[in-house]
Every structure is written in structure tokens, then in C-alpha cells.
Amino acid sequence: MTSPAPVLYEERDGIAFITLNRPEKLNTLNEHVIQGIADGIDEATASEEARAIILRGAGRAFTAGYDLNPDPDNRPERPRRWGAPRVERRDGAWDPVQDLQFMGANMKRFMKLWECPKPVIAQLHGYALGGGTDLILCADQIFMAEDALIGYPPSRVYGTPTTMLWVYRLGLEHAKQFLLSGEQIDAATAYRIGLVSRVLPEDQLASEAEAYARRFANIPANQLALNKLLINQAFENMGLRTTQLLGTFFDGVTRNTEEALRWREQFGELGFRETIRRRDGPFSDYGERPR
């Protein structure tokens, strides 16, 4: 049997829908999903009919972030360094240039949402965590279900944001509040601090996002593209691309500290779920929040 596509693309009523389609894995991000999103953005950009884009997830969540526990047959191959000869590495050695190339390729594909000349609305239900926030914060607007969560728990160990749009979207105080602690952000808080545009009951989320996206058909495409470019340029002038370079490099550093390596080893010693439980338990959030 043919496996279902990891990302679905369709156009309807002037809207391009890009749907993350690994519901059995909570839409966790791997090479196939990330490339599928990038291809979907390219297809929507080239479409004469699509005037706006909605990015969404199938199943229980938008995305749980990067797939840290992939099936053995689906582990990604690291690229060779730019034009560098292959070197046999000792066990446990970290190649910072190779890591930067690998994660930088992911970051650049996420930024296709930012660079697309058409409005991109992210439709967030369930949760968007970790690397999923690197993706979703590149969208122009986020519509969030009222029971959804967003956050970057890798701040506690094993990661830094690569697209690093937190500080540009939230400002200094709130960026530090949620990145230094990695604490979860519920929908009411996300709306209050300006992280999302709308908060809606989940059963109204899709219809409201679609109704909003259809309005863009009443605005000339050139007008939309130029206004988006102008707004984005203001943030690029604040050093966004430099911040992203540092964020992507630091992400590799934080995944290769002694603390990070010991944490990753616990996947085999304690199991994946127990390791995550011990990370988030002291904060009583995400999967460890009181029911």
C-alpha cells in the first residue's frame, strides 16, 4: 500500500490549503513534511487562482515539533558540508558546519511562509510546540483554537529557535518570559500578548479562517505583495536574518552540550515519554499540566 502524502495541497474558493498530514505522529516535522510544506508554498505562490494560503494540521494537533523519536527507517541523512571532503568522525563528534547546513535548510524552508507574496494564515489547533513554532511564527497571522497551546519547551534543554521570530513578534519582556522558561502559552495569553490574531472555539476555527482568507480576493495581488514586503522589510532591517543565523547555530550548540547529550541518552534509558515527562514535570505544563 502507498503511504499517504505527509503534506496535502488543495485549492478551493481562491484559497490554497496546505495540510500537515502525519496525524498518527502528531504531525511531527521530518524531511518529508518540511519539504512538502515548502513545495506547497511554491505551488500556491505560482497559482493564479489562490489569493491566500491556510496552513493547518490533520488530526489532534497542528504539530508537536520535530520528530525526536523517528522510526529507524526514517532517520534523516545529514548532508555533506559545503564542498568539503568527507571525514570519518569519531563517535559522538559534532560537525558544526554540517549541523548549520542541515538546520539552516529547514529554517530557509520555513521562511518561505514569510517570503511568499500572498497572505499566509496558520490555523492552530491542539498545539504547536518546539520546532513547530519555528514554522508557525513565519505565517502572517495565526488563528488559534481557544483550547490550544503554543510554546518552546526545548528552551529547557536541547534547542533554540531557528527562525527566532519570537522577539520580533512579542518584544523583549514577553520573549524572555517564554523563551527563558519554555513555559506554555494558552490561547487567552497568546491573544493578550499579541502572538495570535484571533482565538475561536475549535469547531469555528476552520470556517472563520476561511472566511477571513476569502476577503483577500477583494484586494489586488500587487497591493498585498507590496504591503507584506514593506512590513517584513522593517523587521529585516532590525537584524532578523542575523538573529536567525545565530539562532540556527546556537540550536546545534545546545543539542551538543554535555547536558543535552545526557538528556538524549535518557530516551534509551527511561523511554521517550518518561524523559519528556521529567523535563516538563517541574513546570506543570504541556503534557504534565493539571487536568
C-alpha positions as a printed Julia matrix, in Angstrom:
291×3 Matrix{Float64}:
   0.0    0.0     0.0
   1.14   3.52   -0.75
   1.74   5.65    2.33
  -0.39   8.81    2.5
   1.33  12.03    1.5
   2.91  13.74    4.53
   1.57  17.1     3.33
  -1.64  17.66    1.37
  -2.3   20.51   -1.04
  -5.6   21.7    -2.45
  -7.17  24.9    -3.76
 -10.74  25.96   -3.11
 -12.58  29.3    -3.33
  -9.39  31.22   -4.0
  -7.56  29.69   -1.02
  -4.64  27.27   -1.09
  -4.78  24.77    1.79
  -1.55  23.17    2.96
  -2.23  20.42    5.49
   0.38  18.63    7.59
  -0.7   15.01    7.31
   1.06  12.8     9.86
  -1.76  12.63   12.41
  -0.52   9.31   13.82
   2.73  11.14   14.71
   1.03  14.39   15.77
   2.32  15.97   12.56
   5.87  15.96   13.84
   8.33  17.5    11.43
  10.72  15.44    9.36
  12.38  15.98    5.98
   9.3   14.85    4.03
   6.95  17.16    5.92
   9.23  20.19    5.74
   9.83  19.74    2.02
   6.12  19.17    1.47
   5.31  22.48    3.15
   7.93  24.28    1.04
   6.58  22.7    -2.15
   3.05  23.69   -1.17
   4.07  27.32   -0.65
   5.8   27.32   -4.04
   2.7   25.89   -5.72
   0.4   28.41   -4.05
   2.74  31.27   -4.98
   2.64  30.23   -8.65
  -1.15  29.73   -8.69
  -3.25  32.37  -10.44
  -6.36  31.32   -8.52
  -5.02  31.18   -4.96
  -5.11  34.6    -3.32
  -4.31  33.47    0.22
  -2.93  30.4     1.97
  -4.11  28.49    5.04
  -1.61  26.25    6.79
  -3.16  23.63    9.08
  -2.67  20.19   10.6
  -4.67  16.96   10.37
  -5.72  15.07   13.47
  -5.37  16.19   17.08
  -2.74  18.92   16.71
  -1.11  21.36   14.34
   2.33  19.9    15.13
   4.24  18.6    18.15
   7.5   19.91   16.67
  10.46  17.98   15.33
  10.27  14.2    15.31
  12.81  13.38   18.05
  11.82   9.73   18.11
  11.68   8.71   14.42
  11.23   5.21   13.13
  14.62   3.61   12.43
  13.91   3.51    8.7
  13.1    7.24    8.58
  16.11   8.79   10.28
  17.38  11.76    8.25
  20.72  11.65    6.49
  22.94  14.58    7.35
  24.21  16.46    4.28
  27.87  16.75    3.49
  29.48  20.05    4.32
  29.58  22.65    1.55
  32.18  21.33   -0.89
  34.18  19.74    1.93
  35.8   16.31    1.68
  34.18  13.57    3.73
  35.95  12.99    7.03
  35.47   9.93    9.17
  34.24  11.24   12.52
  34.82   9.64   15.85
  31.77   8.52   17.83
  29.91  11.46   19.34
  31.78  14.13   17.38
  29.76  17.17   16.33
  30.31  18.9    13.0
  29.03  22.48   13.49
  29.17  23.37    9.79
  27.23  20.27    8.77
  24.69  20.92   11.52
  24.29  24.54   10.43
  23.77  23.42    6.85
  21.17  20.84    7.9
  19.13  23.05   10.25
  19.65  26.1     8.06
  17.95  24.28    5.19
  14.93  23.69    7.43
  14.87  27.3     8.57
  15.02  28.59    5.0
  12.07  26.4     4.0
  10.04  27.66    6.97
  10.82  31.21    5.85
   9.04  30.56    2.57
   5.88  31.47    4.51
   7.44  34.83    5.35
   8.71  35.44    1.82
   5.57  34.31   -0.02
   3.88  37.35   -1.64
   0.45  36.05   -0.6
  -1.04  36.23    2.91
  -0.44  33.07    4.94
  -2.8   32.25    7.81
  -1.8   29.49   10.22
  -4.74  27.6    11.7
  -3.61  26.37   15.12
  -5.5   23.67   16.99
  -4.24  21.29   19.64
  -0.74  22.66   19.96
   2.33  23.92   18.14
   5.49  23.09   20.06
   9.24  23.42   19.68
  10.28  23.41   16.04
   6.62  23.8    15.14
   6.81  27.35   16.45
   9.79  27.99   14.14
   7.32  27.22   11.36
   4.08  28.78   12.55
   5.59  32.13   13.58
   6.66  32.64    9.95
   2.99  32.91    8.97
   1.45  36.36    8.59
  -1.38  35.7    11.03
  -2.3   32.92   13.44
  -5.87  31.89   14.21
  -5.86  29.78   17.39
  -8.41  27.45   18.93
  -9.37  28.54   22.44
  -8.13  25.28   23.99
  -4.85  25.15   22.02
  -1.31  25.63   23.36
   1.87  27.04   21.87
   5.37  27.06   23.31
   9.05  26.25   23.0
   9.85  23.62   25.67
  13.27  22.87   24.08
  14.38  26.06   25.84
  14.72  23.85   28.92
  17.22  21.58   27.19
  18.05  20.68   23.6
  17.39  23.65   21.38
  16.98  27.3    20.5
  14.52  28.77   17.96
  15.94  28.91   14.45
  13.59  31.37   12.72
  13.64  33.31   16.01
  10.59  35.44   15.32
   9.57  35.41   18.99
  11.36  38.62   19.89
  10.14  40.42   16.77
   6.52  39.42   17.33
   6.44  39.84   21.12
   9.1   42.33   22.16
  11.77  41.93   24.83
   9.76  41.27   28.0
   7.48  38.55   26.71
  10.16  36.94   24.52
  12.33  36.49   27.61
   9.38  35.37   29.7
   8.52  32.49   27.4
  11.91  31.57   25.94
  13.97  31.56   29.13
  11.44  29.29   30.83
   9.95  27.46   27.85
   6.57  27.71   29.57
   3.39  27.01   27.65
   1.2   29.81   26.29
  -2.54  29.25   26.3
  -4.82  30.9    23.77
  -6.01  33.7    26.05
  -2.43  34.65   26.88
  -1.33  34.36   23.25
  -4.05  36.81   22.23
  -3.29  39.2    25.1
   0.42  39.47   24.24
  -0.24  39.83   20.51
   1.11  36.46   19.4
  -2.09  35.49   17.56
  -4.77  37.4    15.65
  -7.91  35.5    16.66
  -8.98  32.99   19.31
 -12.0   30.88   18.43
 -13.87  27.75   19.54
 -12.26  24.84   17.73
 -15.48  24.0    15.88
 -15.46  27.51   14.38
 -11.73  27.76   13.69
 -11.68  26.44   10.12
 -14.76  28.33    8.92
 -13.6   31.64   10.41
 -10.1   31.27    8.98
 -11.53  30.52    5.54
 -13.98  33.41    5.67
 -11.18  35.77    6.62
  -8.85  34.43    3.9
 -11.52  34.83    1.2
 -11.61  38.58    1.85
  -8.16  38.93    0.3
  -9.7   38.24   -3.11
 -11.05  41.82   -2.94
  -7.54  43.33   -2.79
  -5.21  43.44   -5.82
  -2.43  40.86   -5.6
   0.24  43.51   -6.15
  -1.15  45.56   -3.27
  -0.99  42.55   -0.92
   2.51  41.61   -2.02
   3.92  45.11   -1.63
   2.32  45.75    1.76
   3.59  42.4     3.08
   7.07  43.11    1.72
   7.09  46.55    3.31
   6.08  45.24    6.74
   8.58  42.39    6.56
  11.37  44.71    5.48
  11.0   46.74    8.66
  11.78  43.62   10.71
  14.59  42.53    8.41
  16.15  45.95    8.95
  16.13  45.14   12.68
  18.55  42.29   12.05
  16.17  39.36   11.62
  18.45  37.41    9.28
  21.47  37.8    11.57
  19.39  36.68   14.53
  18.27  33.63   12.57
  21.85  32.7    11.72
  22.78  32.83   15.4
  19.61  31.0    16.44
  20.27  28.19   13.99
  23.9   27.85   15.05
  23.09  28.02   18.77
  20.43  25.36   18.25
  23.19  22.98   17.22
  25.36  24.03   20.15
  22.58  23.43   22.68
  21.93  19.95   21.25
  25.57  19.01   21.81
  26.31  20.23   25.32
  27.05  17.61   27.97
  23.61  18.23   29.49
  21.9   17.79   26.12
  23.75  14.59   25.31
  22.89  13.1    28.69
  19.25  14.13   28.21
  19.11  12.46   24.8
  20.65   9.28   26.27
  17.67   9.08   28.6
  15.47   8.21   25.6
  17.06   4.78   25.67
  17.33   4.52   29.45
  13.92   5.83   30.52
  11.93   5.9    27.3
  10.92   8.92   25.23
   7.71   9.79   27.08
   9.24   9.49   30.55
  12.15  11.71   29.51
   9.75  14.39   28.28
   7.65  13.98   31.44
  10.67  14.66   33.66
  11.57  17.73   31.61
   8.15  19.33   31.9
   7.05  17.99   35.29
   8.73  20.74   37.37
   6.83  23.35   35.34
   3.45  21.53   35.42
   2.74  22.35   31.79
   2.26  20.72   28.38
   1.63  17.04   28.98
   2.18  17.48   32.73
  -0.35  20.27   33.29
  -3.11  19.57   35.84
  -6.21  18.11   34.23
